[in-house]
Amino acid sequence: MPNTDPDPQTVALPPREAAVQLARKRFGFEGLRSGQLEAIDAVMSRHDVLVVMPTGAGKSAIYQLAALLLPGPTVVISPLIALQRDQVLALRESGAVSAAAANSTVRAKHRREALEDFEAGELELLFLAPEQLANPDTLQALTATNVSLLVVDEAHCISAWGHDFRPEYLRLGALADELGHPRVLALTATAAPPVRAEIVERLHMRDPVVLVRGFDRSNIRLAVRPVTEEHAKLANLLDWVVEAAKPGIVYVATKRQAEEVAHALRERGSVAVPYHAGMKSAARKEAQRRFGQDEVGVIVATAAFGMGIDKPNVRFVAHLHIPDSVDSYYQELGRSGRDGQAADAILWYRPQDLGLRRFFAGSGKVDLDQLEQVASAIEESDGPVEPGELQEATGLTATKLATALNRLEDAGAVELTASGEVIPAAMSPEPGQAAQRALEAEEQRQAVEQSRLEMMRAYAETGGCRREHVLTYFGEPFEGPCGNCDNCLAGQVAQDEGEAGPFPVGRRVRHVQWGEGQVLRYEDDKVTVLFEEVGYRTLGVGLVLEQGLLESASPG
């Protein structure tokens, strides 16, 4: 029977030394990166930890090693079922860690066996999809076991500001509480400061350590192709893709465009396939398999393609339409050049496309009546209510219901249980007041969402270093020129030798109307600040000085 106690030969060593020894002994690694060691050290020092590192930086090794160093078993929540399967197979074959998965692709008999083994202490790692938490047998096995580490992979899925929001993730904070709050380790490849803050809040993380490492992908050349006409934009993209080194990914906004662009590329002699949520599951899997095995040169996809894809030799990521945020864009372009070789990330930009993104952003909005309708339905229920019942009672779409529940939770009116049911909060206000508070939270969220789209527009239109724009957006200091974006390569960006702005980059500041924020960057006599309440704002430095719009919010 596998032993879920710490490795006896490493238990007396400092965490970093123990991790290095285990990595060499169990996994055959020659060494570990500093970010991995910092994260393991923080977990072993009894902190909850949020790790933001790019795909390929070894995030899975962090929780596998931490699982071996901590007494008791580890639960890994991940939406990537194929990745769960691959990891379990690899761990079993190597004998490094005893592991099993219990998700919808596993036969019921094998799921029961995995849960029984976990409850009996015979597993060190149990992989679960978030949907499995609605299963009473799963919850019983987890709560009956002294879980030492709760790992949340793709943690940005818990954030409604994240680019892959999944309502099932909202129950994970309640799960942590129900398990007696073991140490929580959250992992994601891309998360700007607002998303990080929401991950920490919704996972109920305690004394969290937030580690952000390796955002700069210097081998990827960043470029924007401005166009004025839609047909010219498509023709220009097709011409470029046909001649570009393969394989590559083309991102489009709609399912129809995925089909049409793939067809147009095939007519020009490129081996291209579409990928979107409207395709049957078998067709999507086949498209992904063919692309993964280099049987096709180009996959033309909506945002449905990409999470969990770790294909090292992608030579370009092209966008026919502007994404909704820098978060989404950087996650998608980061699927190129993972082998460290040169790659291209090109955005074809037409200002009119911003209207399409604003339309999509408004599709999930909820109004005061809808919020009060949901709050009343919850108050009138005799006990915990399933989201499906609420959807039937209110007539709202799944997207609008998820938004309403998010905002009502922000207003302190409802709570989500680990099994995904909804209950009134202990000190819940009456439905009308709860709806009003929730609407205010919704309006604040929409303001931030709009500011993120504006930052994406600013990226497309900047004459400065594009890499500097992206990295400072994520709160990572960087000064151009980077030497590998179109503006820097064209000689438009000089080393900044001007005077520093009124507040250093990274300084906390306060605005009389927008509250507190953090200075991110200066460009062309303008300062960009990330405000907690309204999101990203760009202000003229002269106006800031003349009218005293900002003041330092902290000493120094």
C-alpha positions as CSV (number, residue, x, y, z in Angstrom):
1,M,0.0,0.0,0.0
2,P,1.4,3.4,-1.0
3,N,2.5,5.6,1.9
4,T,1.0,9.1,2.0
5,D,3.4,10.1,4.7
6,P,6.4,12.3,3.8
7,D,9.5,10.6,2.3
8,P,11.4,9.5,5.4
9,Q,14.8,10.4,3.8
10,T,13.8,14.0,3.1
11,V,11.5,14.9,6.0
12,A,14.3,16.3,8.1
13,L,15.8,18.4,5.3
14,P,14.8,22.1,4.5
15,P,12.0,22.1,2.0
16,R,14.1,23.3,-0.9
17,E,16.7,20.7,-0.4
18,A,14.1,18.0,0.1
19,A,12.3,19.0,-3.1
20,V,15.5,18.8,-5.1
21,Q,16.4,15.4,-3.7
22,L,12.9,14.1,-4.4
23,A,12.8,15.6,-7.9
24,R,16.0,13.7,-8.7
25,K,15.1,10.5,-6.9
26,R,11.4,10.1,-7.9
27,F,11.2,12.0,-11.3
28,G,14.8,12.0,-12.6
29,F,15.0,15.8,-12.8
30,E,18.5,17.3,-12.8
31,G,17.2,20.3,-10.9
32,L,14.3,22.7,-10.3
33,R,13.7,26.3,-11.3
34,S,13.8,29.0,-8.7
35,G,10.1,29.6,-9.1
36,Q,9.3,26.0,-8.4
37,L,11.4,26.0,-5.3
38,E,9.9,29.2,-4.0
39,A,6.4,27.8,-4.4
40,I,7.2,24.5,-2.6
41,D,8.9,26.4,0.1
42,A,5.9,28.6,0.6
43,V,3.5,25.6,0.8
44,M,5.7,23.9,3.3
45,S,5.8,27.1,5.4
46,R,2.0,26.7,5.8
47,H,1.0,29.4,3.3
48,D,-1.7,29.1,0.7
49,V,0.0,29.8,-2.6
50,L,-1.0,31.3,-6.0
51,V,1.5,30.5,-8.7
52,V,1.3,32.3,-12.1
53,M,3.8,30.8,-14.5
54,P,3.6,30.1,-18.3
55,T,2.8,26.6,-19.6
56,G,5.9,24.5,-19.7
57,A,7.4,26.1,-16.6
58,G,6.8,23.0,-14.5
59,K,3.7,23.9,-12.5
60,S,2.7,20.2,-12.2
61,A,6.0,19.3,-10.6
62,I,5.3,21.9,-7.8
63,Y,2.2,20.1,-6.6
64,Q,3.6,16.6,-7.2
65,L,6.6,17.3,-5.0
66,A,4.6,19.2,-2.4
67,A,2.3,16.1,-2.2
68,L,5.2,13.9,-1.4
69,L,6.6,16.3,1.2
70,L,3.4,16.8,3.1
71,P,1.7,14.2,5.3
72,G,-1.7,13.0,4.0
73,P,-3.2,12.9,0.4
74,T,-3.6,15.6,-2.2
75,V,-6.6,16.5,-4.3
76,V,-6.0,18.1,-7.7
77,I,-9.0,19.9,-9.3
78,S,-8.5,20.4,-13.0
79,P,-10.9,21.0,-16.0
80,L,-8.4,19.3,-18.4
81,I,-9.6,15.7,-18.4
82,A,-7.1,14.7,-21.1
83,L,-4.3,16.2,-19.1
84,Q,-5.5,14.3,-16.0
85,R,-5.4,11.0,-17.9
86,D,-1.9,11.7,-19.3
87,Q,-0.5,12.7,-15.8
88,V,-2.0,9.6,-14.1
89,L,-0.6,7.3,-16.7
90,A,2.9,8.9,-16.5
91,L,2.9,8.8,-12.7
92,R,1.9,5.2,-12.7
93,E,4.4,4.2,-15.2
94,S,7.2,6.0,-13.4
95,G,6.1,4.8,-10.0
96,A,6.9,8.3,-8.7
97,V,3.5,9.0,-7.1
98,S,0.4,6.8,-6.6
99,A,-2.4,8.6,-8.5
100,A,-5.8,8.1,-9.9
101,A,-8.5,10.2,-11.7
102,A,-12.2,10.3,-11.0
103,N,-13.9,12.2,-13.8
104,S,-16.7,11.7,-16.4
105,T,-14.5,9.7,-18.8
106,V,-13.6,7.1,-16.2
107,R,-16.0,4.2,-15.8
108,A,-18.3,4.3,-12.8
109,K,-16.7,1.2,-11.3
110,H,-13.2,2.7,-11.6
111,R,-14.3,6.0,-10.1
112,R,-15.7,4.1,-7.1
113,E,-12.4,2.2,-6.7
114,A,-10.4,5.4,-6.9
115,L,-12.5,7.1,-4.2
116,E,-12.3,4.0,-2.0
117,D,-8.6,3.8,-2.4
118,F,-8.3,7.6,-1.6
119,E,-10.5,7.2,1.5
120,A,-8.4,4.2,2.6
121,G,-5.2,6.2,2.3
122,E,-3.9,4.2,-0.7
123,L,-3.5,7.2,-3.0
124,E,-1.2,10.2,-2.8
125,L,-2.9,12.2,-5.6
126,L,-6.6,12.2,-6.7
127,F,-7.4,14.1,-9.8
128,L,-11.0,15.5,-10.1
129,A,-12.9,17.6,-12.6
130,P,-14.9,20.3,-10.8
131,E,-18.2,18.8,-12.0
132,Q,-17.5,15.7,-9.8
133,L,-17.9,17.8,-6.7
134,A,-21.7,17.6,-7.3
135,N,-21.5,13.9,-6.7
136,P,-22.3,13.1,-3.0
137,D,-20.0,10.0,-3.1
138,T,-17.1,12.2,-4.2
139,L,-17.7,14.8,-1.4
140,Q,-18.1,12.1,1.2
141,A,-14.7,10.5,0.2
142,L,-13.0,13.9,0.4
143,T,-14.5,15.0,3.7
144,A,-13.7,11.6,5.3
145,T,-10.1,11.9,4.4
146,N,-7.5,14.2,6.0
147,V,-6.6,16.1,2.9
148,S,-3.3,17.9,3.3
149,L,-3.2,19.9,0.0
150,L,-5.9,21.1,-2.3
151,V,-4.6,22.0,-5.7
152,V,-6.6,24.1,-8.1
153,D,-5.2,23.9,-11.6
154,E,-6.2,26.5,-14.3
155,A,-7.2,28.7,-11.3
156,H,-8.2,31.6,-13.5
157,C,-11.4,29.6,-14.3
158,I,-12.8,30.8,-10.9
159,S,-12.6,34.4,-12.0
160,A,-15.4,36.0,-13.9
161,W,-12.7,38.4,-15.2
162,G,-10.7,35.4,-16.4
163,H,-10.8,34.3,-20.0
164,D,-12.0,30.7,-19.3
165,F,-14.6,31.3,-16.5
166,R,-16.3,28.1,-15.3
167,P,-19.2,28.4,-12.9
168,E,-18.3,25.0,-11.4
169,Y,-15.1,26.5,-10.0
170,L,-17.2,28.8,-7.7
171,R,-17.8,25.9,-5.3
172,L,-14.1,25.4,-4.6
173,G,-13.9,28.0,-1.8
174,A,-16.7,26.2,0.0
175,L,-14.9,22.9,-0.6
176,A,-11.7,24.2,1.0
177,D,-13.8,25.2,4.1
178,E,-15.5,21.9,4.2
179,L,-12.2,20.0,4.1
180,G,-11.1,22.0,7.2
181,H,-9.0,24.3,5.0
182,P,-6.0,22.3,4.0
183,R,-3.2,24.2,2.3
184,V,-4.5,25.6,-1.0
185,L,-2.2,25.7,-4.0
186,A,-3.6,27.5,-7.1
187,L,-1.9,27.4,-10.4
188,T,-2.5,29.3,-13.7
189,A,-0.5,30.4,-16.7
190,T,-1.9,33.9,-17.1
191,A,-3.6,36.2,-14.5
192,A,-3.5,40.0,-14.3
193,P,-3.8,41.7,-10.9
194,P,-7.6,41.8,-10.8
195,V,-7.8,38.1,-11.7
196,R,-5.2,37.2,-9.0
197,A,-7.2,39.1,-6.4
198,E,-10.4,37.3,-7.3
199,I,-8.7,33.9,-7.2
200,V,-7.4,34.6,-3.7
201,E,-10.8,35.8,-2.5
202,R,-13.0,33.1,-4.1
203,L,-10.7,30.2,-2.9
204,H,-10.8,31.6,0.6
205,M,-7.0,31.6,0.6
206,R,-5.3,32.4,4.0
207,D,-2.1,34.3,4.4
208,P,-1.5,33.8,0.6
209,V,1.9,34.0,-1.1
210,V,1.5,35.1,-4.8
211,L,4.3,34.1,-7.1
212,V,4.4,35.6,-10.6
213,R,7.3,34.4,-12.7
214,G,8.3,34.2,-16.4
215,F,5.8,36.3,-18.2
216,D,8.3,37.5,-20.8
217,R,8.3,35.2,-23.8
218,S,11.1,37.1,-25.6
219,N,11.3,34.6,-28.5
220,I,7.8,35.6,-29.7
221,R,7.8,38.6,-32.1
222,L,4.8,40.8,-31.4
223,A,3.2,42.7,-34.2
224,V,-0.1,44.4,-35.2
225,R,-1.3,44.9,-38.8
226,P,-3.7,47.8,-38.9
227,V,-6.4,47.7,-41.7
228,T,-9.5,49.7,-42.5
229,E,-11.7,47.3,-44.5
230,E,-12.9,43.8,-43.4
231,H,-12.3,42.1,-46.7
232,A,-8.7,43.6,-46.9
233,K,-8.0,42.3,-43.4
234,L,-9.0,38.8,-44.3
235,A,-7.1,38.8,-47.6
236,N,-4.0,40.1,-45.9
237,L,-4.2,37.4,-43.2
238,L,-4.7,34.6,-45.7
239,D,-1.7,35.8,-47.8
240,W,0.5,35.9,-44.7
241,V,-0.6,32.5,-43.3
242,V,-0.1,30.7,-46.6
243,E,3.5,31.9,-46.7
244,A,4.3,31.5,-43.0
245,A,6.3,28.7,-41.4
246,K,3.9,26.0,-40.0
247,P,2.3,24.8,-37.8
248,G,0.2,27.7,-36.6
249,I,-3.0,28.8,-35.0
250,V,-5.5,31.3,-36.4
251,Y,-8.0,32.7,-33.9
252,V,-11.3,34.1,-35.1
253,A,-14.4,35.4,-33.3
254,T,-17.2,33.1,-34.5
255,K,-17.8,29.5,-35.4
256,R,-18.8,30.4,-39.0
257,Q,-15.6,32.3,-39.5
258,A,-13.6,29.3,-38.3
259,E,-15.2,27.2,-41.0
260,E,-14.9,29.9,-43.7
261,V,-11.2,30.8,-43.0
262,A,-10.2,27.1,-42.9
263,H,-11.9,26.5,-46.2
264,A,-10.2,29.6,-47.7
265,L,-6.8,28.4,-46.6
266,R,-7.4,24.9,-48.1
267,E,-8.4,26.5,-51.4
268,R,-5.0,28.2,-51.3
269,G,-3.2,24.9,-50.8
270,S,-2.7,25.0,-47.0
271,V,-3.7,22.0,-44.9
272,A,-6.1,23.6,-42.5
273,V,-8.9,22.5,-40.2
274,P,-11.5,24.4,-38.1
275,Y,-12.1,24.0,-34.4
276,H,-15.1,25.4,-32.5
277,A,-17.7,24.5,-29.9
278,G,-20.3,23.8,-32.5
279,M,-18.5,20.8,-33.8
280,K,-19.2,17.3,-32.5
281,S,-16.8,16.2,-29.8
282,A,-15.3,13.5,-32.0
283,A,-14.6,16.0,-34.8
284,R,-12.9,18.4,-32.3
285,K,-10.8,15.6,-30.9
286,E,-9.7,14.5,-34.4
287,A,-8.8,18.1,-35.4
288,Q,-6.8,18.5,-32.2
289,R,-5.1,15.1,-32.8
290,R,-4.2,15.9,-36.4
291,F,-2.8,19.3,-35.4
292,G,-0.9,17.9,-32.5
293,Q,0.8,15.3,-34.7
294,D,1.6,17.8,-37.5
295,E,-0.8,16.2,-40.0
296,V,-2.3,19.7,-40.6
297,G,-0.4,23.0,-40.8
298,V,-3.0,25.4,-39.5
299,I,-5.9,25.1,-37.1
300,V,-8.5,27.9,-37.4
301,A,-10.2,28.2,-34.0
302,T,-12.5,30.2,-31.8
303,A,-11.4,30.7,-28.1
304,A,-12.8,27.2,-27.5
305,F,-9.4,25.9,-28.5
306,G,-6.2,26.0,-26.5
307,M,-6.5,25.4,-22.7
308,G,-4.3,22.5,-21.9
309,I,-2.6,22.4,-25.3
310,D,1.1,22.2,-24.9
311,K,2.4,21.8,-28.5
312,P,6.0,23.0,-28.5
313,N,6.6,23.8,-32.2
314,V,3.8,26.2,-33.0
315,R,5.4,28.9,-35.1
316,F,2.7,31.5,-35.1
317,V,-0.6,32.6,-33.5
318,A,-2.6,35.0,-35.8
319,H,-5.7,36.8,-34.7
320,L,-8.3,37.9,-37.2
321,H,-10.2,39.9,-34.6
322,I,-9.1,41.8,-31.5
323,P,-9.5,39.8,-28.3
324,D,-11.6,41.1,-25.4
325,S,-8.5,41.7,-23.1
326,V,-4.8,41.5,-22.9
327,D,-5.3,38.5,-20.6
328,S,-7.0,36.5,-23.3
329,Y,-4.6,37.7,-26.0
330,Y,-1.4,36.8,-24.0
331,Q,-2.8,33.4,-23.1
332,E,-3.6,32.6,-26.7
333,L,-0.3,34.0,-28.3
334,G,1.6,32.1,-25.6
335,R,0.7,28.9,-27.3
336,S,3.4,29.7,-29.8
337,G,7.2,29.2,-29.5
338,R,7.1,26.9,-26.5
339,D,10.2,25.2,-27.8
340,G,12.1,28.4,-27.3
341,Q,12.5,29.0,-31.0
342,A,11.4,32.1,-32.9
343,A,7.6,32.5,-33.3
344,D,5.2,35.2,-34.4
345,A,2.1,36.7,-32.7
346,I,0.3,38.9,-35.1
347,L,-3.0,40.8,-34.6
348,W,-4.9,42.1,-37.6
349,Y,-6.6,45.2,-36.2
350,R,-9.6,47.1,-37.4
351,P,-11.0,49.7,-34.9
352,Q,-14.5,48.8,-35.8
353,D,-14.0,45.3,-34.4
354,L,-14.1,46.8,-30.9
355,G,-17.8,47.1,-31.3
356,L,-18.1,43.3,-31.8
357,R,-16.2,42.7,-28.5
358,R,-18.4,45.2,-26.7
359,F,-21.5,43.3,-27.9
360,F,-20.1,40.0,-26.7
361,A,-19.2,41.6,-23.3
362,G,-22.7,42.8,-22.8
363,S,-24.4,39.5,-23.7
364,G,-24.1,38.1,-20.1
365,K,-25.1,41.3,-18.2
366,V,-28.0,41.1,-15.7
367,D,-30.3,43.9,-14.6
368,L,-32.0,44.8,-11.3
369,D,-35.2,42.8,-12.0
370,Q,-33.2,39.6,-12.9
371,L,-31.1,39.9,-9.8
372,E,-34.1,40.4,-7.6
373,Q,-35.8,37.5,-9.3
374,V,-32.9,35.1,-8.5
375,A,-32.6,36.5,-4.9
376,S,-36.3,35.9,-4.3
377,A,-36.2,32.4,-5.7
378,I,-33.4,31.5,-3.3
379,E,-35.1,33.1,-0.3
380,E,-38.4,31.2,-1.1
381,S,-36.6,27.9,-1.3
382,D,-37.0,25.5,1.7
383,G,-33.3,24.7,1.6
384,P,-30.3,24.4,-0.7
385,V,-31.3,24.9,-4.3
386,E,-29.6,23.5,-7.4
387,P,-28.6,26.1,-10.1
388,G,-30.7,24.0,-12.6
389,E,-33.8,24.6,-10.5
390,L,-33.1,28.3,-10.3
391,Q,-32.6,28.4,-14.1
392,E,-36.0,26.8,-14.5
393,A,-37.7,29.1,-12.0
394,T,-36.2,32.3,-13.4
395,G,-36.0,31.5,-17.1
396,L,-32.5,32.9,-17.3
397,T,-29.8,31.5,-19.4
398,A,-26.9,29.5,-17.7
399,T,-24.6,32.5,-18.4
400,K,-26.9,35.1,-16.9
401,L,-27.7,32.9,-13.9
402,A,-24.0,32.4,-13.2
403,T,-23.5,36.2,-13.5
404,A,-26.4,36.8,-11.1
405,L,-25.1,34.3,-8.5
406,N,-21.6,35.8,-8.7
407,R,-22.9,39.3,-8.1
408,L,-25.3,38.2,-5.3
409,E,-22.4,36.4,-3.7
410,D,-20.3,39.6,-3.9
411,A,-23.2,41.3,-2.2
412,G,-23.2,38.9,0.7
413,A,-26.6,37.6,-0.2
414,V,-25.9,33.9,-1.1
415,E,-23.3,31.2,-0.6
416,L,-22.4,28.3,-2.9
417,T,-21.8,24.9,-1.2
418,A,-19.1,22.5,-2.2
419,S,-21.6,20.4,-4.1
420,G,-22.7,23.4,-6.1
421,E,-26.0,24.2,-4.4
422,V,-27.0,27.7,-3.5
423,I,-28.1,28.8,0.0
424,P,-29.0,32.2,1.4
425,A,-26.1,33.8,3.4
426,A,-26.4,33.8,7.2
427,M,-26.9,37.6,7.3
428,S,-28.6,37.9,3.9
429,P,-30.3,41.2,3.1
430,E,-33.9,41.1,1.7
431,P,-34.1,40.4,-2.0
432,G,-34.6,44.0,-3.1
433,Q,-31.6,45.3,-1.1
434,A,-29.5,42.3,-2.2
435,A,-30.3,42.9,-5.8
436,Q,-29.4,46.6,-5.5
437,R,-26.0,45.7,-3.9
438,A,-25.4,43.1,-6.6
439,L,-26.2,45.6,-9.4
440,E,-23.6,47.9,-8.0
441,A,-21.1,45.0,-8.0
442,E,-22.2,44.3,-11.6
443,E,-21.7,47.9,-12.7
444,Q,-18.2,48.0,-11.1
445,R,-17.4,44.7,-12.9
446,Q,-18.5,46.1,-16.2
447,A,-16.4,49.2,-15.7
448,V,-13.3,47.1,-15.2
449,E,-14.3,44.9,-18.2
450,Q,-14.5,48.0,-20.4
451,S,-11.1,49.2,-19.1
452,R,-9.6,45.9,-20.1
453,L,-10.9,46.2,-23.6
454,E,-9.5,49.7,-23.7
455,M,-6.1,48.3,-22.7
456,M,-6.3,45.9,-25.6
457,R,-7.1,48.7,-27.9
458,A,-4.2,50.7,-26.5
459,Y,-1.9,47.7,-27.3
460,A,-3.1,47.6,-30.9
461,E,-2.6,51.3,-31.4
462,T,0.5,52.0,-29.4
463,G,3.6,53.3,-31.1
464,G,5.7,52.2,-28.2
465,C,7.2,48.8,-27.2
466,R,4.4,46.3,-27.3
467,R,6.2,43.9,-25.0
468,E,6.4,46.7,-22.4
469,H,2.7,47.3,-22.8
470,V,1.8,43.7,-22.1
471,L,4.2,43.0,-19.3
472,T,3.4,46.1,-17.3
473,Y,-0.3,45.3,-17.8
474,F,0.4,42.2,-15.7
475,G,2.3,44.2,-13.2
476,E,5.7,43.0,-14.3
477,P,8.2,45.9,-14.6
478,F,9.8,46.2,-18.1
479,E,11.3,49.0,-20.0
480,G,11.5,48.9,-23.8
481,P,12.8,48.7,-26.4
482,C,12.5,44.9,-26.4
483,G,14.0,44.5,-29.9
484,N,11.4,41.9,-30.9
485,C,8.2,43.7,-31.6
486,D,7.2,45.5,-34.8
487,N,7.6,49.0,-33.3
488,C,11.0,48.3,-31.8
489,L,12.3,46.5,-34.9
490,A,11.2,49.5,-37.0
491,G,13.3,51.8,-34.8
492,Q,10.3,53.7,-33.4
493,V,11.1,53.0,-29.8
494,A,14.2,54.6,-28.1
495,Q,15.6,53.8,-24.7
496,D,13.7,56.0,-22.3
497,E,16.0,58.7,-21.0
498,G,13.3,61.2,-20.0
499,E,12.3,62.3,-16.6
500,A,10.6,59.9,-14.3
501,G,6.9,60.4,-13.8
502,P,5.4,62.0,-10.6
503,F,5.0,58.5,-9.0
504,P,7.3,55.5,-9.5
505,V,6.1,52.5,-11.4
506,G,4.6,50.1,-8.8
507,R,3.6,52.9,-6.4
508,R,0.2,52.7,-4.7
509,V,-1.8,55.9,-5.4
510,R,-5.2,57.3,-4.6
511,H,-7.6,59.1,-6.9
512,V,-10.4,61.3,-5.4
513,Q,-13.1,59.6,-7.5
514,W,-11.6,56.2,-8.4
515,G,-10.0,55.2,-5.1
516,E,-6.7,53.3,-4.7
517,G,-4.7,51.9,-7.5
518,Q,-1.2,51.0,-8.7
519,V,1.0,52.8,-11.2
520,L,1.8,50.5,-14.1
521,R,3.6,52.4,-16.8
522,Y,4.4,55.7,-18.5
523,E,4.2,56.4,-22.2
524,D,3.9,59.6,-24.3
525,D,3.3,61.9,-21.3
526,K,0.6,59.5,-20.0
527,V,0.4,57.3,-16.9
528,T,-1.5,54.1,-16.7
529,V,-2.9,53.1,-13.3
530,L,-4.8,50.0,-12.3
531,F,-7.6,51.1,-9.9
532,E,-9.3,48.4,-7.8
533,E,-12.8,49.8,-8.4
534,V,-12.8,50.9,-12.0
535,G,-9.9,49.0,-13.6
536,Y,-7.3,50.4,-15.9
537,R,-7.2,54.2,-16.5
538,T,-4.7,56.3,-18.6
539,L,-4.2,59.9,-17.4
540,G,-2.2,62.8,-18.8
541,V,0.8,63.4,-16.6
542,G,0.4,67.2,-17.0
543,L,-3.2,67.0,-15.9
544,V,-2.2,64.8,-12.9
545,L,0.4,67.4,-11.8
546,E,-1.7,70.5,-12.5
547,Q,-4.9,69.3,-10.7
548,G,-3.3,67.0,-8.2
549,L,-5.5,64.1,-9.4
550,L,-3.3,61.5,-7.7
551,E,-1.6,61.3,-4.3
552,S,0.6,58.6,-2.8
553,A,-1.5,56.0,-0.9
554,S,1.5,54.6,1.0
555,P,4.7,56.0,2.6
556,G,7.7,56.5,0.4
